[in-house]
Amino acid sequence: MPYALEKQVAVEATLSAAKLCEQVRQEMGPEAMEKKDGTPVTVADFGAQALICRTIADAFPGDQVVGEEEGTLLREPKVGFTLEKVTAYVQRKFFDATQEDVITWINRGNGDVAIGL
């Protein structure tokens, strides 16, 4: 079956992200912060992107990922508590994840969009 590995990785990443989002929803509710552009972002948004990007990177280290969130935002002192929360949720899947790992995985979603495929 063509793309069987890609499908397997996509399903795994999606299920992990969905589980994290549901955990955040149950435990934190709709708590959001505002990005510089005025749009909301949640712990679930950051955590889901980190899990998806980590899973893809493990399976396909040379592939780029295009995501929405920017992990560098979590380094700002006023949102440091959010980084702790995101990391704690990601650690439920990847136990040894550090705050720097989480930021790196989120930022892996800053790939370029390929035009003309």
Secondary structure, DSSP 8 states (H G I E B T S, - for coil): -TTHHHHHHHHHHHHHHHHHHHHHHHHH-S--EE-TTS-EE-HHHHHHHHHHHHHHHHH-TT---B-S--GGGGGSGGGHHHHHHHHHHHTTTSTT--HHHHHHHHHTTB-------
